[in-house]
């Protein structure tokens, strides 16, 4: 099958179908070409987290669908991964689920880009609310950042988890190859 503008959309739809079978959420799909082989990276998550068995289950389910539909020209490598401790956030959607967690928000503005770290309080259609990490203890300063200016938002590793994982979290694996 020839690749084109619709290939990434077809691959994303197949990933969503596989995710429903496995009981996970697709955070992203990235299809890139480099050399002779394409690379498809699918990032998944679920409320209780993702372990290597879940990654493997998703990889097998998606590989089966990709083999049936054959949306990618030529050979490719499939990688299914968890987002790890520095999970990207989709705001405002993820705000309630991760309220109370440490976050880092990359904000673009008139002076350029800046990083704001703090504790996520929530978000609505227009703003993300957090208590900045540099706020004096007990000050209760709440900063509202316009969502239109948020370039990226990520969870920050929990101190105990970062120590256990050597500052790297998440499951990765279940690579598939197709020739």
PyMOL commands that set and color helices and strands:
alter all, ss='L'
color gray80, all
select helices_A, chain A and resi 5-22+52-69+147-149+159-164
alter helices_A, ss='H'
color red, helices_A
select strands_A, chain A and resi 25-34+37-45+76-82+102-109+112-123+127-132+143-146+150-155+172-178
alter strands_A, ss='S'
color yellow, strands_A
deselect
rebuild
show_as cartoon
